[in-house]
Amino acid sequence: MSIEAIEALLQTKMGLDANLAGRSAIARSIQERMRQCNITQIEEYSRLVAISVEELDTLVESVVVPETWFFRDRESYNRLTQFIRQEWLPQHRNRTLRVLSVPCSTGEEPYSIAIALLEAGLTPQQFTIDAVDISKQALNHAQRGIYVPYSFRTPIPTLQSQYFQLTPEGYQLQPSIKNLVNFHQGNLVERQFFYRHPLYQIIFCRNLLIYLVQSARVQAVQNLNRLLAPNGLLFVGSSEMRQINVSDYTPVNHPLAFAFRKLTPPSAASPSPTQRYPVSKKTLLPPPPPPRDIPPPPPPPKPSPSPSPAETQLEIAQKLADDGQLNRATQLCETYLSRHPTSAEAYTLLGQIYQAVGEDTKAEQSFVKAVYLNPNQSEALLHLALLKENAGDLKGAQLLRQRLQRLPRFSQES
């Protein structure tokens, strides 16, 4: 067995795509675990991680690197606040709003949601938040509720002084906010994830799908779709909008919120008793199923061809954009396009970056070029529709959506 076999185990366990997550980062995690286990040969460690559930879980903890902060992508929370004030409170004042944050990492996201809901006018009795992550260490960190300044990269001075207290260890979240979030260890890519749970009206699932292999990504999206109530809101990462099927969702007309609203099928016009919004303050979750022995390790995956330097350059630009390094990502995209001027994918990524910094005119120009080069570039069509809506051109947006629906990938799924 070799490092490829370990990558296969990680793929089976958590759906991780080694190429997207970074093979060098995975290799460093493996080397660190080998050092801590006093193992010098990769073959010996491969055998250990294949038969030891505990060691595989420990390796997963090492591979998972939290990258989150309070009120990341602030417009997502502004859209959430708008939804509460304009839709939820006027229509469902006596109902309990159910919110899911997955993966919740070290807690900044679900706590941001809790603060946003309070600021929007809800009382603690009017909502419940479930926060799920595969990492036990991340959950322990979240439950402590102590954060360093790096967790406040989005400036929130008023909220920070209102809800946090500076201590020698860091910024301590108020216990009243910590008590509003129910933390659970779980794995979104498992078929039975939160099976038979009551539906959620709000789901945040941001910056996970981009690191998954295709099969795990499909399963994760299916689980999200199963758990989200009709007409509910789904918030994703800025580069994940292409993963959401527009046959089931419609993009929310709010720039930089990266949100979708789930369409209401005819059969769901009147929710069934199990789908009605709960009235209780908290919903008790059943205990997790007992741990199962890990199945025999799959055979090592066939080595995939190494990406070309051009492909690697575009992937780096995508990762820089995902990490918020938009200036560097823009420069890399422009350099790439100077050498590959017919790349629809590069123009689409550049358009996303321009859109993220508010350069809507440049964004539209990039998306138009992408669609010209590849008329089936669904992501560019989707973003063009959003830009048309934001500009008030609803007819133009509708025409683009109709064009999107005619693409084979979507017509077969609808």
TILUM-902535 format. One record per residue (C-alpha): residue number from 0; residue in three letters; x, y, z. Coordinates in steps of 0.5 Angstrom, whole numbers, always signed. Example, Ala and Ser with C-alpha at 12.3 -4.5 7.8 and 13.67 -1.06 7.14 Angstrom:
// residues 2
+-----+-----+-------+-------+-------+
:   n : res :     X :     Y :     Z :
+-----+-----+-------+-------+-------+
:   0 : Ala :   +25 :    -9 :   +16 :
:   1 : Ser :   +27 :    -2 :   +14 :
+-----+-----+-------+-------+-------+
This chain:
// residues 414
+-----+-----+-------+-------+-------+
:   n : res :     X :     Y :     Z :
+-----+-----+-------+-------+-------+
:   0 : Met :    +0 :    +0 :    +0 :
:   1 : Ser :    +2 :    +7 :    -1 :
:   2 : Ile :    +0 :   +14 :    +0 :
:   3 : Glu :    -5 :   +13 :    -6 :
:   4 : Ala :    -8 :    +8 :    -2 :
:   5 : Ile :    -9 :   +13 :    +4 :
:   6 : Glu :   -12 :   +18 :    -1 :
:   7 : Ala :   -17 :   +13 :    -3 :
:   8 : Leu :   -19 :   +12 :    +4 :
:   9 : Leu :   -20 :   +19 :    +6 :
:  10 : Gln :   -24 :   +19 :    -1 :
:  11 : Thr :   -28 :   +14 :    +2 :
:  12 : Lys :   -29 :   +17 :    +9 :
:  13 : Met :   -30 :   +24 :    +7 :
:  14 : Gly :   -31 :   +25 :    +0 :
:  15 : Leu :   -24 :   +29 :    -1 :
:  16 : Asp :   -21 :   +30 :    -8 :
:  17 : Ala :   -14 :   +30 :    -6 :
:  18 : Asn :   -12 :   +34 :   -12 :
:  19 : Leu :   -17 :   +40 :   -10 :
:  20 : Ala :   -15 :   +39 :    -3 :
:  21 : Gly :    -8 :   +39 :    -5 :
:  22 : Arg :    -4 :   +33 :    -5 :
:  23 : Ser :    +2 :   +36 :    -1 :
:  24 : Ala :    -2 :   +38 :    +5 :
:  25 : Ile :    -5 :   +31 :    +5 :
:  26 : Ala :    +2 :   +29 :    +5 :
:  27 : Arg :    +5 :   +33 :   +10 :
:  28 : Ser :    -1 :   +31 :   +15 :
:  29 : Ile :    +1 :   +24 :   +13 :
:  30 : Gln :    +8 :   +25 :   +15 :
:  31 : Glu :    +6 :   +28 :   +22 :
:  32 : Arg :    +2 :   +22 :   +24 :
:  33 : Met :    +8 :   +18 :   +22 :
:  34 : Arg :   +12 :   +22 :   +26 :
:  35 : Gln :    +7 :   +22 :   +32 :
:  36 : Cys :    +6 :   +14 :   +31 :
:  37 : Asn :   +14 :   +13 :   +31 :
:  38 : Ile :   +13 :   +10 :   +24 :
:  39 : Thr :   +18 :   +11 :   +18 :
:  40 : Gln :   +15 :    +7 :   +12 :
:  41 : Ile :    +9 :    +9 :    +9 :
:  42 : Glu :    +7 :    +2 :    +7 :
:  43 : Glu :    +7 :    +1 :   +15 :
:  44 : Tyr :    +3 :    +7 :   +16 :
:  45 : Ser :    -2 :    +5 :   +10 :
:  46 : Arg :    -3 :    -2 :   +14 :
:  47 : Leu :    -5 :    +2 :   +20 :
:  48 : Val :    -9 :    +7 :   +18 :
:  49 : Ala :   -13 :    +1 :   +14 :
:  50 : Ile :   -15 :    -3 :   +20 :
:  51 : Ser :   -15 :    +3 :   +25 :
:  52 : Val :   -22 :    +7 :   +26 :
:  53 : Glu :   -18 :   +11 :   +31 :
:  54 : Glu :   -12 :   +13 :   +27 :
:  55 : Leu :   -16 :   +14 :   +20 :
:  56 : Asp :   -21 :   +19 :   +25 :
:  57 : Thr :   -14 :   +22 :   +27 :
:  58 : Leu :   -12 :   +23 :   +20 :
:  59 : Val :   -18 :   +26 :   +18 :
:  60 : Glu :   -17 :   +31 :   +24 :
:  61 : Ser :   -10 :   +33 :   +21 :
:  62 : Val :   -13 :   +34 :   +14 :
:  63 : Val :   -19 :   +38 :   +16 :
:  64 : Val :   -16 :   +45 :   +16 :
:  65 : Pro :   -21 :   +50 :   +19 :
:  66 : Glu :   -21 :   +57 :   +14 :
:  67 : Thr :   -27 :   +61 :   +17 :
:  68 : Trp :   -29 :   +67 :   +20 :
:  69 : Phe :   -34 :   +71 :   +23 :
:  70 : Phe :   -39 :   +74 :   +18 :
:  71 : Arg :   -35 :   +72 :   +12 :
:  72 : Asp :   -39 :   +74 :    +6 :
:  73 : Arg :   -43 :   +79 :   +10 :
:  74 : Glu :   -48 :   +80 :    +4 :
:  75 : Ser :   -50 :   +73 :    +6 :
:  76 : Tyr :   -52 :   +75 :   +13 :
:  77 : Asn :   -55 :   +81 :   +10 :
:  78 : Arg :   -60 :   +77 :    +6 :
:  79 : Leu :   -61 :   +73 :   +12 :
:  80 : Thr :   -63 :   +79 :   +16 :
:  81 : Gln :   -68 :   +81 :   +10 :
:  82 : Phe :   -71 :   +75 :   +10 :
:  83 : Ile :   -73 :   +75 :   +17 :
:  84 : Arg :   -75 :   +82 :   +17 :
:  85 : Gln :   -79 :   +82 :   +10 :
:  86 : Glu :   -82 :   +74 :   +10 :
:  87 : Trp :   -81 :   +70 :   +16 :
:  88 : Leu :   -83 :   +75 :   +22 :
:  89 : Pro :   -89 :   +77 :   +18 :
:  90 : Gln :   -92 :   +70 :   +16 :
:  91 : His :   -89 :   +66 :   +21 :
:  92 : Arg :   -88 :   +70 :   +28 :
:  93 : Asn :   -91 :   +64 :   +32 :
:  94 : Arg :   -87 :   +59 :   +28 :
:  95 : Thr :   -80 :   +56 :   +30 :
:  96 : Leu :   -74 :   +58 :   +25 :
:  97 : Arg :   -70 :   +52 :   +24 :
:  98 : Val :   -63 :   +53 :   +21 :
:  99 : Leu :   -57 :   +48 :   +19 :
: 100 : Ser :   -50 :   +50 :   +19 :
: 101 : Val :   -46 :   +45 :   +15 :
: 102 : Pro :   -40 :   +44 :   +16 :
: 103 : Cys :   -39 :   +49 :   +22 :
: 104 : Ser :   -32 :   +48 :   +23 :
: 105 : Thr :   -30 :   +52 :   +29 :
: 106 : Gly :   -36 :   +55 :   +30 :
: 107 : Glu :   -36 :   +62 :   +27 :
: 108 : Glu :   -41 :   +61 :   +22 :
: 109 : Pro :   -47 :   +58 :   +26 :
: 110 : Tyr :   -45 :   +64 :   +32 :
: 111 : Ser :   -45 :   +69 :   +26 :
: 112 : Ile :   -52 :   +66 :   +24 :
: 113 : Ala :   -55 :   +67 :   +31 :
: 114 : Ile :   -52 :   +74 :   +32 :
: 115 : Ala :   -56 :   +76 :   +25 :
: 116 : Leu :   -62 :   +72 :   +27 :
: 117 : Leu :   -62 :   +76 :   +34 :
: 118 : Glu :   -61 :   +83 :   +31 :
: 119 : Ala :   -66 :   +81 :   +25 :
: 120 : Gly :   -71 :   +81 :   +31 :
: 121 : Leu :   -72 :   +74 :   +33 :
: 122 : Thr :   -72 :   +72 :   +40 :
: 123 : Pro :   -68 :   +66 :   +42 :
: 124 : Gln :   -75 :   +62 :   +43 :
: 125 : Gln :   -76 :   +63 :   +36 :
: 126 : Phe :   -71 :   +59 :   +32 :
: 127 : Thr :   -66 :   +53 :   +33 :
: 128 : Ile :   -59 :   +52 :   +30 :
: 129 : Asp :   -56 :   +46 :   +28 :
: 130 : Ala :   -49 :   +46 :   +27 :
: 131 : Val :   -45 :   +40 :   +24 :
: 132 : Asp :   -38 :   +38 :   +23 :
: 133 : Ile :   -34 :   +32 :   +21 :
: 134 : Ser :   -28 :   +34 :   +26 :
: 135 : Lys :   -29 :   +33 :   +33 :
: 136 : Gln :   -23 :   +38 :   +35 :
: 137 : Ala :   -27 :   +43 :   +31 :
: 138 : Leu :   -33 :   +42 :   +35 :
: 139 : Asn :   -29 :   +42 :   +41 :
: 140 : His :   -26 :   +49 :   +39 :
: 141 : Ala :   -33 :   +52 :   +37 :
: 142 : Gln :   -36 :   +50 :   +44 :
: 143 : Arg :   -31 :   +53 :   +48 :
: 144 : Gly :   -33 :   +60 :   +44 :
: 145 : Ile :   -26 :   +63 :   +45 :
: 146 : Tyr :   -23 :   +66 :   +39 :
: 147 : Val :   -17 :   +70 :   +36 :
: 148 : Pro :   -17 :   +77 :   +32 :
: 149 : Tyr :   -16 :   +73 :   +26 :
: 150 : Ser :   -23 :   +70 :   +27 :
: 151 : Phe :   -25 :   +77 :   +26 :
: 152 : Arg :   -23 :   +79 :   +19 :
: 153 : Thr :   -29 :   +82 :   +17 :
: 154 : Pro :   -30 :   +88 :   +21 :
: 155 : Ile :   -36 :   +88 :   +26 :
: 156 : Pro :   -33 :   +93 :   +32 :
: 157 : Thr :   -40 :   +94 :   +35 :
: 158 : Leu :   -42 :   +87 :   +35 :
: 159 : Gln :   -36 :   +84 :   +37 :
: 160 : Ser :   -36 :   +89 :   +43 :
: 161 : Gln :   -43 :   +87 :   +44 :
: 162 : Tyr :   -43 :   +79 :   +44 :
: 163 : Phe :   -35 :   +78 :   +46 :
: 164 : Gln :   -31 :   +79 :   +52 :
: 165 : Leu :   -24 :   +80 :   +51 :
: 166 : Thr :   -20 :   +75 :   +56 :
: 167 : Pro :   -13 :   +73 :   +57 :
: 168 : Glu :   -14 :   +67 :   +52 :
: 169 : Gly :   -18 :   +71 :   +47 :
: 170 : Tyr :   -25 :   +74 :   +45 :
: 171 : Gln :   -30 :   +70 :   +49 :
: 172 : Leu :   -37 :   +69 :   +46 :
: 173 : Gln :   -43 :   +71 :   +51 :
: 174 : Pro :   -46 :   +64 :   +54 :
: 175 : Ser :   -52 :   +66 :   +52 :
: 176 : Ile :   -50 :   +66 :   +45 :
: 177 : Lys :   -47 :   +59 :   +45 :
: 178 : Asn :   -53 :   +56 :   +48 :
: 179 : Leu :   -57 :   +58 :   +42 :
: 180 : Val :   -53 :   +53 :   +38 :
: 181 : Asn :   -53 :   +45 :   +38 :
: 182 : Phe :   -47 :   +42 :   +35 :
: 183 : His :   -46 :   +35 :   +32 :
: 184 : Gln :   -41 :   +31 :   +29 :
: 185 : Gly :   -43 :   +28 :   +23 :
: 186 : Asn :   -41 :   +27 :   +15 :
: 187 : Leu :   -45 :   +31 :   +10 :
: 188 : Val :   -43 :   +26 :    +4 :
: 189 : Glu :   -46 :   +20 :    +8 :
: 190 : Arg :   -53 :   +18 :    +5 :
: 191 : Gln :   -56 :   +17 :   +12 :
: 192 : Phe :   -54 :   +24 :   +14 :
: 193 : Phe :   -59 :   +27 :   +19 :
: 194 : Tyr :   -64 :   +22 :   +16 :
: 195 : Arg :   -72 :   +23 :   +17 :
: 196 : His :   -70 :   +30 :   +21 :
: 197 : Pro :   -75 :   +36 :   +21 :
: 198 : Leu :   -74 :   +40 :   +15 :
: 199 : Tyr :   -70 :   +47 :   +15 :
: 200 : Gln :   -72 :   +53 :   +13 :
: 201 : Ile :   -65 :   +56 :   +12 :
: 202 : Ile :   -58 :   +52 :   +10 :
: 203 : Phe :   -51 :   +55 :   +10 :
: 204 : Cys :   -46 :   +50 :    +6 :
: 205 : Arg :   -41 :   +54 :    +4 :
: 206 : Asn :   -34 :   +52 :    +1 :
: 207 : Leu :   -34 :   +44 :    +2 :
: 208 : Leu :   -37 :   +42 :    -5 :
: 209 : Ile :   -31 :   +45 :    -8 :
: 210 : Tyr :   -26 :   +40 :    -5 :
: 211 : Leu :   -31 :   +34 :    -6 :
: 212 : Val :   -30 :   +28 :   -11 :
: 213 : Gln :   -36 :   +28 :   -16 :
: 214 : Ser :   -40 :   +22 :   -13 :
: 215 : Ala :   -39 :   +25 :    -6 :
: 216 : Arg :   -41 :   +32 :    -8 :
: 217 : Val :   -48 :   +29 :   -12 :
: 218 : Gln :   -49 :   +26 :    -5 :
: 219 : Ala :   -48 :   +32 :    -1 :
: 220 : Val :   -53 :   +36 :    -5 :
: 221 : Gln :   -58 :   +31 :    -5 :
: 222 : Asn :   -58 :   +31 :    +2 :
: 223 : Leu :   -58 :   +39 :    +2 :
: 224 : Asn :   -64 :   +38 :    -2 :
: 225 : Arg :   -68 :   +33 :    +2 :
: 226 : Leu :   -67 :   +37 :    +8 :
: 227 : Leu :   -69 :   +44 :    +6 :
: 228 : Ala :   -76 :   +46 :    +6 :
: 229 : Pro :   -79 :   +48 :    +0 :
: 230 : Asn :   -78 :   +56 :    -1 :
: 231 : Gly :   -72 :   +55 :    +4 :
: 232 : Leu :   -66 :   +59 :    +3 :
: 233 : Leu :   -59 :   +55 :    +1 :
: 234 : Phe :   -53 :   +59 :    +2 :
: 235 : Val :   -46 :   +57 :    -2 :
: 236 : Gly :   -39 :   +59 :    -3 :
: 237 : Ser :   -38 :   +64 :    -8 :
: 238 : Ser :   -35 :   +59 :   -13 :
: 239 : Glu :   -40 :   +53 :   -11 :
: 240 : Met :   -46 :   +56 :   -15 :
: 241 : Arg :   -45 :   +52 :   -21 :
: 242 : Gln :   -46 :   +46 :   -17 :
: 243 : Ile :   -54 :   +47 :   -15 :
: 244 : Asn :   -59 :   +45 :   -20 :
: 245 : Val :   -63 :   +51 :   -23 :
: 246 : Ser :   -69 :   +46 :   -24 :
: 247 : Asp :   -69 :   +45 :   -17 :
: 248 : Tyr :   -67 :   +52 :   -14 :
: 249 : Thr :   -67 :   +59 :   -17 :
: 250 : Pro :   -62 :   +64 :   -15 :
: 251 : Val :   -63 :   +70 :   -10 :
: 252 : Asn :   -63 :   +77 :   -13 :
: 253 : His :   -58 :   +79 :    -8 :
: 254 : Pro :   -51 :   +81 :   -10 :
: 255 : Leu :   -45 :   +77 :    -7 :
: 256 : Ala :   -50 :   +73 :    -2 :
: 257 : Phe :   -49 :   +67 :    -6 :
: 258 : Ala :   -56 :   +64 :    -5 :
: 259 : Phe :   -61 :   +60 :    -8 :
: 260 : Arg :   -69 :   +59 :    -6 :
: 261 : Lys :   -71 :   +52 :    -7 :
: 262 : Leu :   -77 :   +52 :   -11 :
: 263 : Thr :   -84 :   +49 :    -9 :
: 264 : Pro :   -86 :   +43 :   -13 :
: 265 : Pro :   -94 :   +43 :   -14 :
: 266 : Ser :   -94 :   +37 :    -9 :
: 267 : Ala :   -91 :   +41 :    -4 :
: 268 : Ala :   -96 :   +47 :    -4 :
: 269 : Ser :   -99 :   +44 :    +2 :
: 270 : Pro :   -93 :   +41 :    +7 :
: 271 : Ser :   -95 :   +35 :   +10 :
: 272 : Pro :   -95 :   +34 :   +17 :
: 273 : Thr :   -88 :   +32 :   +18 :
: 274 : Gln :   -86 :   +38 :   +14 :
: 275 : Arg :   -90 :   +43 :   +18 :
: 276 : Tyr :   -85 :   +48 :   +21 :
: 277 : Pro :   -84 :   +46 :   +28 :
: 278 : Val :   -87 :   +50 :   +34 :
: 279 : Ser :   -82 :   +48 :   +40 :
: 280 : Lys :   -76 :   +52 :   +42 :
: 281 : Lys :   -71 :   +46 :   +41 :
: 282 : Thr :   -72 :   +40 :   +37 :
: 283 : Leu :   -68 :   +34 :   +40 :
: 284 : Leu :   -64 :   +30 :   +35 :
: 285 : Pro :   -63 :   +22 :   +36 :
: 286 : Pro :   -57 :   +20 :   +38 :
: 287 : Pro :   -52 :   +18 :   +33 :
: 288 : Pro :   -52 :   +11 :   +30 :
: 289 : Pro :   -46 :    +6 :   +33 :
: 290 : Pro :   -40 :    +6 :   +30 :
: 291 : Arg :   -39 :    +1 :   +25 :
: 292 : Asp :   -32 :    -2 :   +23 :
: 293 : Ile :   -29 :    +1 :   +17 :
: 294 : Pro :   -30 :    -3 :   +11 :
: 295 : Pro :   -24 :    -6 :    +7 :
: 296 : Pro :   -20 :    -1 :    +4 :
: 297 : Pro :   -21 :    +0 :    -3 :
: 298 : Pro :   -16 :    -1 :    -8 :
: 299 : Pro :   -11 :    +4 :   -10 :
: 300 : Pro :   -14 :    +9 :   -15 :
: 301 : Lys :   -11 :    +9 :   -22 :
: 302 : Pro :    -7 :   +15 :   -22 :
: 303 : Ser :   -10 :   +20 :   -26 :
: 304 : Pro :    -6 :   +24 :   -31 :
: 305 : Ser :    -2 :   +30 :   -28 :
: 306 : Pro :    -5 :   +37 :   -30 :
: 307 : Ser :    -2 :   +41 :   -35 :
: 308 : Pro :    +1 :   +47 :   -33 :
: 309 : Ala :    -4 :   +51 :   -36 :
: 310 : Glu :   -10 :   +47 :   -32 :
: 311 : Thr :    -5 :   +48 :   -25 :
: 312 : Gln :    -5 :   +56 :   -26 :
: 313 : Leu :   -13 :   +56 :   -27 :
: 314 : Glu :   -14 :   +52 :   -21 :
: 315 : Ile :    -9 :   +56 :   -17 :
: 316 : Ala :   -13 :   +62 :   -19 :
: 317 : Gln :   -19 :   +59 :   -17 :
: 318 : Lys :   -16 :   +57 :   -10 :
: 319 : Leu :   -14 :   +64 :    -9 :
: 320 : Ala :   -21 :   +67 :   -11 :
: 321 : Asp :   -24 :   +62 :    -6 :
: 322 : Asp :   -19 :   +64 :    +0 :
: 323 : Gly :   -21 :   +72 :    -2 :
: 324 : Gln :   -14 :   +74 :    -5 :
: 325 : Leu :   -18 :   +77 :   -11 :
: 326 : Asn :   -13 :   +81 :   -13 :
: 327 : Arg :    -8 :   +76 :   -14 :
: 328 : Ala :   -13 :   +71 :   -17 :
: 329 : Thr :   -15 :   +77 :   -22 :
: 330 : Gln :    -8 :   +78 :   -24 :
: 331 : Leu :    -7 :   +70 :   -25 :
: 332 : Cys :   -13 :   +70 :   -29 :
: 333 : Glu :   -11 :   +75 :   -34 :
: 334 : Thr :    -4 :   +72 :   -35 :
: 335 : Tyr :    -8 :   +66 :   -36 :
: 336 : Leu :   -12 :   +69 :   -42 :
: 337 : Ser :    -6 :   +72 :   -45 :
: 338 : Arg :    -4 :   +65 :   -47 :
: 339 : His :   -10 :   +62 :   -47 :
: 340 : Pro :   -15 :   +67 :   -50 :
: 341 : Thr :   -21 :   +62 :   -52 :
: 342 : Ser :   -22 :   +59 :   -45 :
: 343 : Ala :   -29 :   +60 :   -43 :
: 344 : Glu :   -27 :   +57 :   -36 :
: 345 : Ala :   -22 :   +63 :   -35 :
: 346 : Tyr :   -27 :   +68 :   -37 :
: 347 : Thr :   -32 :   +65 :   -32 :
: 348 : Leu :   -28 :   +65 :   -26 :
: 349 : Leu :   -25 :   +72 :   -28 :
: 350 : Gly :   -33 :   +74 :   -28 :
: 351 : Gln :   -34 :   +71 :   -22 :
: 352 : Ile :   -28 :   +75 :   -19 :
: 353 : Tyr :   -30 :   +82 :   -22 :
: 354 : Gln :   -37 :   +81 :   -19 :
: 355 : Ala :   -35 :   +79 :   -12 :
: 356 : Val :   -31 :   +86 :   -12 :
: 357 : Gly :   -37 :   +90 :   -15 :
: 358 : Glu :   -35 :   +91 :   -22 :
: 359 : Asp :   -41 :   +89 :   -25 :
: 360 : Thr :   -40 :   +92 :   -32 :
: 361 : Lys :   -33 :   +88 :   -32 :
: 362 : Ala :   -36 :   +82 :   -30 :
: 363 : Glu :   -42 :   +82 :   -35 :
: 364 : Gln :   -37 :   +83 :   -40 :
: 365 : Ser :   -33 :   +77 :   -38 :
: 366 : Phe :   -39 :   +72 :   -38 :
: 367 : Val :   -41 :   +75 :   -45 :
: 368 : Lys :   -34 :   +73 :   -47 :
: 369 : Ala :   -35 :   +66 :   -44 :
: 370 : Val :   -42 :   +64 :   -47 :
: 371 : Tyr :   -39 :   +67 :   -54 :
: 372 : Leu :   -33 :   +62 :   -53 :
: 373 : Asn :   -38 :   +56 :   -50 :
: 374 : Pro :   -45 :   +57 :   -51 :
: 375 : Asn :   -46 :   +51 :   -46 :
: 376 : Gln :   -42 :   +55 :   -41 :
: 377 : Ser :   -48 :   +54 :   -35 :
: 378 : Glu :   -44 :   +58 :   -30 :
: 379 : Ala :   -43 :   +64 :   -34 :
: 380 : Leu :   -51 :   +64 :   -36 :
: 381 : Leu :   -53 :   +63 :   -29 :
: 382 : His :   -49 :   +69 :   -27 :
: 383 : Leu :   -51 :   +73 :   -33 :
: 384 : Ala :   -58 :   +72 :   -31 :
: 385 : Leu :   -56 :   +74 :   -24 :
: 386 : Leu :   -53 :   +81 :   -27 :
: 387 : Lys :   -59 :   +82 :   -31 :
: 388 : Glu :   -64 :   +81 :   -25 :
: 389 : Asn :   -60 :   +86 :   -21 :
: 390 : Ala :   -60 :   +91 :   -26 :
: 391 : Gly :   -68 :   +91 :   -27 :
: 392 : Asp :   -68 :   +87 :   -33 :
: 393 : Leu :   -72 :   +82 :   -31 :
: 394 : Lys :   -74 :   +80 :   -39 :
: 395 : Gly :   -67 :   +79 :   -40 :
: 396 : Ala :   -66 :   +75 :   -34 :
: 397 : Gln :   -72 :   +70 :   -36 :
: 398 : Leu :   -69 :   +69 :   -43 :
: 399 : Leu :   -62 :   +67 :   -40 :
: 400 : Arg :   -66 :   +62 :   -35 :
: 401 : Gln :   -70 :   +59 :   -41 :
: 402 : Arg :   -63 :   +58 :   -45 :
: 403 : Leu :   -60 :   +55 :   -39 :
: 404 : Gln :   -66 :   +50 :   -38 :
: 405 : Arg :   -65 :   +48 :   -45 :
: 406 : Leu :   -58 :   +45 :   -44 :
: 407 : Pro :   -58 :   +38 :   -44 :
: 408 : Arg :   -55 :   +37 :   -37 :
: 409 : Phe :   -61 :   +41 :   -34 :
: 410 : Ser :   -66 :   +38 :   -39 :
: 411 : Gln :   -65 :   +31 :   -37 :
: 412 : Glu :   -65 :   +33 :   -29 :
: 413 : Ser :   -72 :   +37 :   -29 :
+-----+-----+-------+-------+-------+
